[in-house]
Amino acid sequence: MAHATDDAPSPSTPTGPAPTGERRIVVADVLVTFVALRCGLRVALAVGLAAALAAPLGGAWLYRLAADDPAAATIWLASVPFVGRALIARGMAAMAEPFWPLAMLKGSVTGVPYKIFAAGAGAERLPFALFLALSVPIRFARYAAAALAVVLAARLAGTRLGPAGRTVALAAFWILFYGQFWWRMAA
């Protein structure tokens, strides 16, 4: 099966569609955590479940793209900000392993975007229905953990921070978290 490597086609290679425009992605975790902070755990879990149920929609598209044209899927992935060839290669290789669902779960908390796993599943021609079915609980686990962490942190903060202070603290957390993540991915 085809895997992305450092010598995979670049977005300018004429072997597939060139990316159009810049992609701006807001990670669902950010939304889920702000909902948890403002509306509580129950509402945040509902939002997280909705996000987890929606993930397979994009996952299905990338799965099919990679199954039909792995090079085009790699070109598309490389066009996503801060998704480099090494990260693509790591995620695609994980999907070739026998315990790929565990790799997806681990990747969801170690910085490997779901979209890479979706493309890897298609490139490896893993069972489509199984991949989509496992996507929901794997994505939901991440969102639920993020929501629970925020609710617990807000309770620990107690009255020391008012609603505005907690919102600023959460925004600062995400700025620092993704700032260091993007810095590491760019290196």
Disulfide bonds with the S-S distance in Angstrom:
none
